[in-house]
Amino acid sequence: MYTEGQTRGYHALPDNPPDAFAAQTQNLVDVVTGNHDDLRMDGPTARAVLNALLVALESSKAGRPLDVPGS
């Protein structure tokens, strides 16, 4: 957010593993136990999202942009 000459960032979502995938993990548990039948993310998609998240965290630590392999 930019206001009064300053930029501020707000993070409402937990974006560090393992918290970042808590909702997806619960969805998988619900599907496997029969409590829900709508799997929100398949395995390959979940792996791609995790890979992008891990690269973003490494990029932040390195202080420079990093490429996400396979994208």
Secondary structure in CASP SS format (residue, H / E / C, confidence):
PFRMAT SS
TARGET T0000
AUTHOR 0000-0000-0000
METHOD secondary structure of the structure
MODEL  1
M C 1.00
Y E 1.00
T E 1.00
E C 1.00
G C 1.00
Q E 1.00
T E 1.00
R C 1.00
G C 1.00
Y C 1.00
H C 1.00
A C 1.00
L C 1.00
P C 1.00
D C 1.00
N C 1.00
P C 1.00
P C 1.00
D H 1.00
A H 1.00
F H 1.00
A H 1.00
A H 1.00
Q H 1.00
T H 1.00
Q H 1.00
N H 1.00
L H 1.00
V H 1.00
D H 1.00
V H 1.00
V H 1.00
T C 1.00
G C 1.00
N C 1.00
H C 1.00
D C 1.00
D C 1.00
L C 1.00
R C 1.00
M C 1.00
D C 1.00
G H 1.00
P H 1.00
T H 1.00
A H 1.00
R H 1.00
A H 1.00
V H 1.00
L H 1.00
N H 1.00
A H 1.00
L H 1.00
L H 1.00
V H 1.00
A H 1.00
L H 1.00
E H 1.00
S H 1.00
S H 1.00
K H 1.00
A H 1.00
G C 1.00
R C 1.00
P C 1.00
L C 1.00
D C 1.00
V C 1.00
P C 1.00
G C 1.00
S C 1.00
END
